[in-house]
Amino acid sequence: MYIQPNIEKRVEKFLSISEKNMGDALGIEFISFKSDEVQATMPVNENTVQPFGLLHGGASVALAETLASIGAWLNIEEKDKTAVGVEINANHVRSATNGETVHGVSKPVHKGRQTQVWETKIFNEDEKLVCVSRCTLAVTDI
């Protein structure tokens, strides 16, 4: 796992409180934390597929919002604030099948004091685009 040096304490805090949540249930594993990019993988398995064995669009959206929320939170300087999603959209452009692992990369489009916008791209094992998502987040009190 890569952690950008100037955000190590924030990432350590996140990792210490992040057990037993939706990301954990879906098998999301973080692989890189930077202030301008967060990356994670997610298995395509019985927890993330729809009835026909393909990656569920909702699982893709959950991965996208997870990455965007953590990315936004890493950029909030105030300790008593967090980032919460207020709008998300997703375009599902290719399927991923049971047994694969997808890889999400989230980057900021806008990092403001009250709102942030992050774009997430999800790729299959062949590095082909599976989903592209844009998430707007509000910076709020904890």
SULFENUR-V377088 format. One line per field, one symbol per residue. ss: DSSP state (H for helix, E for strand, - for the rest). psi: psi as a letter, one per 20 degrees, with the letter a starting at -180 (. if undefined). burial: b if it has 16 or more other ideal C-beta (glycine too) atoms within 10 Angstrom, else e. A space follows every 50 residues. Layout:
BEGIN
ss: ???
psi: ???
burial: ???
END
This chain:
BEGIN
ss: -EE-HHHHHHHHHHHHH----HHHHH--EEEEEE--EEEEEEE-----E- ---EE-HHHHHHHHHHHHHHHHHH------EEEEEEEEEEEE----E--- EEEEEEEEEEE---EEEEEEEEE-----EEEEEEEEEEEEE-
psi: ppppgijghggggghhjjqmaggghikpppipoqijppqrrpqoahijqr ijjqpphhhghggghggggggghijphphkqrpqpipqrpooiqqqqpir pqppppqqhpnrhhqqpqppppqahjkqpgqpqpppqporq.
burial: eebeeeeeebbeeeeeeeeeeebeebbbebeebbeebbbbbbbbeeebbe eeebbbeebbbbbbbbbbbbbbbbbbeeeeebbebeebebebeebbeeeb ebbbbbbbeebeeeebbbbbbbbbeeeeebbbbbbbbebeee
END
